[in-house]
Amino acid sequence: MPKASVRRLIKCKKQDLISLVLDIEKYPEFVPFCFDAKIYKNKKEGDLTKIIADLTIGKGPFKDTYKSDVLFNESKDIIFVKNIEGPLNHLSNNWTFTDKNDDITEVTFDIDFEIKNKFLNSLMIVSFQFGLEKIADAFQKRAENLFGSIKN
């Protein structure tokens, strides 16, 4: 089961980055391997925002859609994601956002998943870190384009 963590320092306000990550329907515009996104539910209750969304992801001839439960805890500046259905046996990822100073935010992205198809899971393990870095780069570049310049 692939597990990884990526940490970036981004010259951007924390709330802007959180909004970027929660803007799931825009992912196909900038996230590698993401072909489509659809939000079914987006409900705020106190400090919690719950989103149910589909992402269609893939590479080459392999493409599939999975449904996720996304929970944003505003008081802790953390986004938790877990799969509900689709081609994954298991998916959990967490986004953590921490102010470093007035205009730099530390973003940590932790992911743990397993694809039901054992062959595809084996392929993913080989290229997983590379793919994760490409995705982290895409979020960083999107933040730079929308909100300012970037620092690693």
C-alpha positions in Angstrom: 0.0 0.0 0.0 1.7 3.2 -1.1 2.2 5.8 1.6 3.9 9.2 1.3 4.1 12.7 2.6 5.0 15.9 0.9 5.7 19.2 2.6 6.0 22.6 0.8 6.5 26.2 1.9 4.3 28.4 -0.3 4.4 32.1 -0.4 0.6 32.5 0.0 -1.9 33.1 2.7 -3.2 30.0 4.5 -6.8 30.6 3.7 -6.1 31.1 0.0 -4.4 27.7 -0.1 -7.2 26.0 1.8 -9.7 27.5 -0.7 -7.6 26.2 -3.5 -7.6 22.6 -2.2 -11.3 22.7 -1.5 -12.1 24.0 -5.0 -12.3 20.3 -6.2 -14.2 21.0 -9.4 -11.2 23.0 -10.7 -8.7 20.1 -10.3 -9.0 18.9 -14.0 -7.7 22.4 -15.0 -4.3 21.9 -13.2 -3.9 18.5 -11.4 -2.0 15.9 -13.4 -3.9 12.6 -14.0 -7.2 14.2 -13.1 -9.7 14.2 -16.0 -13.0 15.2 -14.2 -14.4 16.3 -10.9 -17.9 16.6 -9.6 -19.2 17.7 -6.2 -22.4 16.1 -4.9 -22.6 17.7 -1.5 -21.0 20.7 0.1 -22.4 21.5 3.5 -21.0 23.6 6.3 -21.9 22.9 9.9 -20.1 25.1 12.5 -16.3 24.6 12.0 -16.8 21.6 9.7 -17.4 21.5 6.0 -18.3 18.2 4.5 -17.9 17.6 0.7 -18.8 14.5 -1.2 -17.1 14.5 -4.6 -16.1 12.3 -7.5 -12.6 12.5 -9.2 -11.8 10.7 -12.4 -8.1 9.9 -12.5 -5.8 7.9 -14.6 -2.9 7.7 -16.9 -2.8 6.5 -20.5 -5.5 3.9 -21.1 -6.2 3.5 -17.4 -8.9 5.8 -16.1 -11.4 5.4 -13.3 -13.7 7.4 -11.0 -13.8 7.3 -7.2 -16.0 9.0 -4.7 -14.5 10.7 -1.7 -15.7 12.1 1.6 -13.8 15.4 2.3 -14.0 16.9 5.7 -12.5 20.4 6.4 -12.0 21.2 10.0 -11.7 25.0 10.0 -10.6 25.3 13.7 -7.6 23.0 13.0 -6.9 24.0 9.4 -6.9 20.3 8.3 -8.6 18.6 5.4 -9.3 14.8 5.7 -10.1 12.8 2.7 -11.2 9.1 2.5 -12.7 7.1 -0.3 -16.3 6.0 -0.3 -16.4 3.9 -3.5 -14.5 3.2 -6.7 -11.4 1.4 -7.7 -9.6 1.8 -4.4 -9.6 -0.6 -1.5 -8.4 2.2 0.7 -7.6 5.9 0.4 -6.9 8.4 3.2 -5.1 11.7 2.8 -4.7 14.7 5.0 -3.8 18.3 4.1 -2.4 20.3 7.0 -1.9 24.1 6.7 0.4 26.1 9.1 1.2 29.8 9.0 5.0 30.3 9.0 4.9 34.1 8.8 2.6 36.7 7.3 2.8 35.4 3.7 4.3 31.9 3.9 2.2 28.8 4.6 3.5 25.3 5.2 1.4 22.7 3.5 1.8 19.0 4.4 0.0 16.4 2.3 0.0 12.8 3.6 -1.5 10.0 1.5 -2.1 6.3 2.0 -4.0 4.2 -0.6 -4.4 0.9 -2.3 -5.9 0.2 -5.7 -8.2 -2.9 -5.9 -6.6 -4.1 -9.1 -3.3 -5.7 -7.9 -1.5 -5.2 -11.2 -2.3 -1.5 -11.3 -1.4 -1.2 -7.6 2.0 -2.7 -8.4 2.5 -0.2 -11.3 1.5 2.7 -9.0 3.9 1.7 -6.3 6.8 2.0 -8.8 5.9 5.6 -9.9 4.1 6.8 -6.8 6.6 9.3 -5.4 7.1 10.8 -8.9 3.4 11.2 -9.4 2.9 12.7 -6.0 5.6 15.2 -6.6 4.0 16.2 -9.9 0.7 16.7 -8.1 2.3 18.8 -5.3 4.1 20.8 -8.0 0.7 21.4 -9.7 -0.8 22.8 -6.5 2.2 24.9 -5.9 2.2 26.3 -9.4 -1.6 27.0 -9.2 -1.1 28.9 -5.9 1.7 30.9 -7.6 -0.4 31.8 -10.5 -3.4 32.8 -8.4 -1.8 34.3 -5.3 1.9 35.2 -5.7 5.3 33.6 -5.8 6.5 30.3 -4.4 9.3 29.1 -2.0 10.3 25.5 -1.5 
